[in-house]
């Protein structure tokens, strides 16, 4: 959770743990074989938290949870998908994959120019390079002292060739070298991303579920 979101002293969600932040969900439920963890947005009223807590038993009644969150603010987005851990680290990947530092930013210009201003915040950044251009990139979408979540992009026209999986191999190796746990998560409807997870032999350890509202009340004192 400390990798995915910023959290206050009361263990309430403040924002998405990314450069520039972003609205955290009203409720996040992490499901694993060992049990579940539930986190609420810092502005969610305590009485609504109590009601939602009673409805978080498995199997989740998702429509009911959406309706209850909607009594506070209109629901904008519902997310659900698998979360994966990596097997033993390997230092082998395609030779066309390389780490991207300040001196290699020019490789991102054609397909991923938006990453050039955030290299430090998203380190490590690995790329599959063809010619003078990165055609697939894996970087750290969210970072904490203990973990890093993968963010994976492949340029249109270069998908389906296994380039993405090779960049992830490099990324996860250097995440572990920095003493962090690499995490890979996606949504149930992102079949391409799940295919990458299968190619890499990733180990599903849980499921992420969250409900985000249109605009949680700013300045709300709860």
Secondary structure, DSSP 8 states (H G I E B T S, - for coil): -TTTEEE-TTS-EEEESSTT--B--SEEEEEETTEEEEEEBTTS-HHHHHHHHHT-SSS--HHHHHHHHHTTS-EEEEEEEEEEE--S------TTEEE--GGGGGGGTTT-GGGGGGTTTT-S-EEEEETTEEEEEEEEEEE-SSEEEEEEEE-TTSTTSSHHHHHHHHHHHHHHHTT-EEEEE--TT-HHHHHHHHHHT-EEEEEEEEEEES---TT---
